[in-house]
Amino acid sequence: MKVLVVGANGRVGSHLVDKLVKNGHFVYAGTRKDNLTSSSNNVRYVHIDLLASSEVIAEHMYDAEAIFFVAGSRGKDLLKIDLNGAVKVMRAAENKKVNRFIMLSSVFALNQDKWNESFLKDLTNYNIAKHFADHWLINNTKLDYTILQPGVLKEEPGSGKIEVNIDYPGDNAIENVVDTLVQSLQDPNTIGKVITMSDGKTPISDALRNV
């Protein structure tokens, strides 16, 4: 497929681009930075500025058939990037009739009763931004969405094994998160699902088969 990754230069996005290419996809790598190039013929950097209008964003989606939203401000501009930027990409996707939309969120973003658990108690504003972005995708679009909600992201090798529909926030190797995102694109069973996850003992394909 031709896939747009919004946030292609981030911790997750850079690995996601590489994994999608390895799986045979052509990737539009969306970033605010200009003049970036790739050594791969299957990667084209495109200018995606989440502060721009949804109409301008749509112009840079080209002929993408699916979108991954993995961008984030790292807490610097939660309203304009993590919340409204995500909504503008959703609107652009609908304008371009790109129905498949996979969004990286945060564990329990839709469950405010759990926002005082573990590390989440220190991320209230982030949780609020993610809560309303997730809510918009579910209730205000007709996109074929998957929302993936991992806990803490760790810079460590992935095991290829996770747990889903968890009850308590846990650690997540970035590689496991990336592999779960890619598998979600391939697995129609994930459409219309909000998937909480952590590292675990179940192979990713098996875990997603049972969401």
C-alpha positions as CSV (number, residue, x, y, z in Angstrom):
1,M,0.0,0.0,0.0
2,K,0.9,3.7,-0.2
3,V,1.0,4.8,3.4
4,L,1.4,8.3,5.0
5,V,3.2,8.4,8.4
6,V,2.5,11.7,10.2
7,G,5.3,12.2,12.6
8,A,7.8,10.3,10.6
9,N,10.8,11.8,12.4
10,G,9.7,10.9,15.9
11,R,10.9,8.0,18.2
12,V,8.1,5.8,16.9
13,G,7.7,7.3,13.4
14,S,11.2,6.7,12.3
15,H,11.1,3.1,13.2
16,L,7.6,2.8,11.7
17,V,8.7,4.1,8.3
18,D,11.6,1.5,8.2
19,K,9.3,-1.3,9.2
20,L,6.6,-0.4,6.6
21,V,9.2,-0.3,3.9
22,K,10.6,-3.6,5.0
23,N,7.1,-5.0,4.7
24,G,6.8,-3.8,1.1
25,H,4.8,-0.6,1.5
26,F,5.6,2.8,-0.1
27,V,5.8,5.4,2.6
28,Y,5.1,9.1,2.5
29,A,7.1,10.3,5.5
30,G,5.3,13.3,6.9
31,T,7.3,15.9,8.8
32,R,7.6,19.6,9.3
33,K,11.2,19.6,8.3
34,D,12.0,20.4,4.6
35,N,14.7,19.0,2.3
36,L,14.9,15.6,3.8
37,T,15.7,12.7,1.6
38,S,15.9,8.9,1.9
39,S,18.2,6.4,0.4
40,S,15.1,4.1,-0.2
41,N,13.1,4.4,-3.4
42,N,10.1,3.5,-1.3
43,V,10.2,6.5,1.0
44,R,9.2,10.1,0.0
45,Y,9.4,12.8,2.5
46,V,6.4,15.2,2.4
47,H,5.8,18.4,4.3
48,I,3.1,17.9,6.9
49,D,2.7,20.9,9.3
50,L,0.1,20.3,12.0
51,L,-0.3,24.0,12.5
52,A,-1.5,24.4,8.9
53,S,-5.1,24.1,7.9
54,S,-6.7,20.7,7.2
55,E,-7.0,21.7,3.5
56,V,-3.3,22.4,3.2
57,I,-2.5,19.1,5.0
58,A,-4.7,17.2,2.6
59,E,-2.8,18.6,-0.3
60,H,0.3,16.8,0.9
61,M,-1.3,13.4,1.4
62,Y,-1.0,12.7,-2.3
63,D,-2.4,9.2,-3.1
64,A,-2.0,7.6,0.3
65,E,-4.3,4.7,1.0
66,A,-3.8,4.6,4.8
67,I,-2.6,7.0,7.4
68,F,-0.6,6.5,10.6
69,F,-0.8,9.4,13.1
70,V,2.2,9.0,15.5
71,A,3.1,12.7,15.9
72,G,3.4,14.4,19.2
73,S,4.8,17.6,20.7
74,R,6.5,15.9,23.6
75,G,4.4,18.0,25.9
76,K,5.4,21.3,24.3
77,D,2.1,22.1,22.4
78,L,-0.5,19.6,23.5
79,L,-3.5,21.5,22.2
80,K,-2.2,22.6,18.8
81,I,-0.3,19.4,17.9
82,D,-1.5,16.4,20.0
83,L,-5.2,17.3,19.9
84,N,-6.1,19.8,17.2
85,G,-3.3,18.6,14.9
86,A,-4.6,15.1,15.1
87,V,-8.2,16.3,14.4
88,K,-7.0,18.3,11.3
89,V,-5.3,15.2,9.9
90,M,-8.6,13.3,10.4
91,R,-10.5,16.0,8.6
92,A,-7.9,16.0,5.8
93,A,-8.2,12.2,5.5
94,E,-11.9,12.4,5.1
95,N,-11.5,15.2,2.6
96,K,-9.1,13.0,0.6
97,K,-11.3,9.8,1.2
98,V,-8.4,8.0,2.9
99,N,-10.5,5.8,5.1
100,R,-7.9,3.7,7.0
101,F,-6.6,5.7,9.9
102,I,-4.4,4.2,12.7
103,M,-3.6,6.5,15.6
104,L,-1.0,6.1,18.3
105,S,-2.5,7.3,21.6
106,S,-1.8,6.7,25.3
107,V,-2.9,3.9,27.6
108,F,-6.3,4.6,29.2
109,A,-6.7,7.9,27.4
110,L,-10.4,7.3,27.2
111,N,-10.7,6.1,30.8
112,Q,-10.4,9.0,33.2
113,D,-10.9,6.8,36.2
114,K,-7.4,5.4,35.6
115,W,-5.5,8.7,35.2
116,N,-4.2,8.5,38.8
117,E,-2.5,5.1,38.2
118,S,1.2,4.7,38.0
119,F,3.0,7.3,35.7
120,L,-0.3,8.6,34.4
121,K,-0.8,10.8,37.4
122,D,2.0,13.1,36.1
123,L,0.5,13.4,32.6
124,T,-2.9,14.9,33.1
125,N,-2.7,17.5,30.4
126,Y,-1.3,15.0,27.9
127,N,-4.1,12.6,28.8
128,I,-6.7,15.3,28.3
129,A,-5.3,16.0,24.8
130,K,-5.2,12.4,23.9
131,H,-8.7,11.8,25.3
132,F,-10.4,14.3,23.1
133,A,-8.4,13.4,20.0
134,D,-9.4,9.7,20.5
135,H,-13.0,10.8,21.2
136,W,-13.1,12.9,18.0
137,L,-11.8,10.0,15.9
138,I,-14.4,7.6,17.2
139,N,-17.4,9.8,17.4
140,N,-16.9,12.6,14.8
141,T,-15.5,10.8,11.8
142,K,-16.5,7.8,9.7
143,L,-12.9,6.7,9.3
144,D,-11.9,3.0,9.6
145,Y,-9.9,3.7,12.7
146,T,-7.6,1.8,15.0
147,I,-6.5,3.5,18.2
148,L,-3.4,1.9,19.8
149,Q,-2.8,2.9,23.4
150,P,0.5,1.7,24.9
151,G,2.0,2.7,28.2
152,V,5.6,3.9,28.8
153,L,7.7,3.7,25.6
154,K,11.1,2.1,26.2
155,E,14.2,2.3,23.9
156,E,14.9,-1.4,24.0
157,P,14.6,-4.4,21.7
158,G,11.2,-5.8,21.1
159,S,10.2,-9.3,22.0
160,G,7.4,-9.6,19.4
161,K,5.1,-10.4,22.3
162,I,2.5,-8.2,23.9
163,E,-0.7,-8.2,26.0
164,V,-3.8,-6.3,24.9
165,N,-6.9,-5.0,26.8
166,I,-4.7,-4.6,29.9
167,D,-5.9,-3.6,33.3
168,Y,-2.8,-1.7,34.5
169,P,-0.3,0.5,32.6
170,G,2.9,-1.3,31.7
171,D,6.1,-0.8,29.7
172,N,6.3,-1.1,25.9
173,A,9.4,-1.6,23.8
174,I,9.1,0.8,20.9
175,E,9.8,-2.0,18.5
176,N,6.8,-3.9,19.9
177,V,4.6,-0.8,19.4
178,V,5.8,-0.4,15.9
179,D,5.2,-4.0,15.0
180,T,1.7,-3.8,16.5
181,L,0.9,-0.7,14.4
182,V,2.1,-2.4,11.2
183,Q,0.2,-5.6,12.1
184,S,-2.9,-3.5,12.7
185,L,-2.7,-2.2,9.1
186,Q,-2.8,-5.8,7.9
187,D,-5.5,-7.1,10.2
188,P,-9.0,-5.9,9.5
189,N,-10.1,-7.2,12.9
190,T,-8.5,-4.1,14.4
191,I,-10.8,-1.7,12.6
192,G,-13.1,0.2,15.0
193,K,-11.1,-0.9,18.0
194,V,-9.3,0.9,20.8
195,I,-6.5,-1.4,21.9
196,T,-4.6,-0.9,25.2
197,M,-1.3,-2.8,25.2
198,S,1.9,-3.5,27.1
199,D,4.8,-5.9,26.6
200,G,3.8,-9.5,27.4
201,K,3.8,-13.1,26.4
202,T,1.4,-13.3,23.4
203,P,2.7,-13.0,19.8
204,I,1.5,-9.8,18.3
205,S,-0.5,-11.4,15.5
206,D,-2.3,-13.7,18.0
207,A,-3.0,-10.8,20.4
208,L,-4.6,-8.7,17.7
209,R,-6.6,-11.6,16.4
210,N,-8.5,-11.7,19.7
211,V,-9.2,-8.0,20.3
